[in-house]
Amino acid sequence: MPKTEYDIDGKLFHVEKVDTGWRGWFVESDQEIYEGQLKKEVLIIAGYKPPRPSGICITIGSSQLQYEYSPPRTMQDAYQDFLNRLSTGKKPSFKKDKPLFKFVIFARDNCLCFYCNRFIDDSTEVQLDHLIPRSQGGTDASSNIVTSCKICNMKKSNSLLDDLEDRIEVLRSRNRSYGIDDDHLVEF
Ligand SMILES: [Zn+2]
């Protein structure tokens, strides 16, 4: 008999074979059903990480899962990884033809709100903000994008800071220490 229940992060995940593939759900919240082929996206939701980017469907019922389990990472985990990489002395290289991940900006700013200096490790609280607002000609370049908490972002809205020049200089200096180009665009 194929195995039908898996422990994922201490929660029971139930899987059933259907004609088209598999369907599965967390037993304690059975309203949300992951259907179809249990492809990569579903497995990631369920907490599995494909070993290769091209990872294919899980084979349930065989001797082994083809996916490794990885608990969801918090912002702090990701930030710590980034710092660890930096501490090896290697500067990360950022591909110029791809936008910078938001996370790079959060890490560059030490996960501190650029305006109130509060540490934010809550993905629902942390936002990116344009130092010079788009409506005033600000771009998505790394020297114009800062980490902001939700409250400051709302408060600042479309206004310009009095000490704008100094603030931009702070960002340029942070960019230099991380090896980020000032004109590298950030993904939104
Ligand atoms: Zn703030």
Residues whose N, C-alpha, C, O or C-beta is under 5 A from the ligand:
A	BS01	ZN	C113 Y115 C116 C149 C152
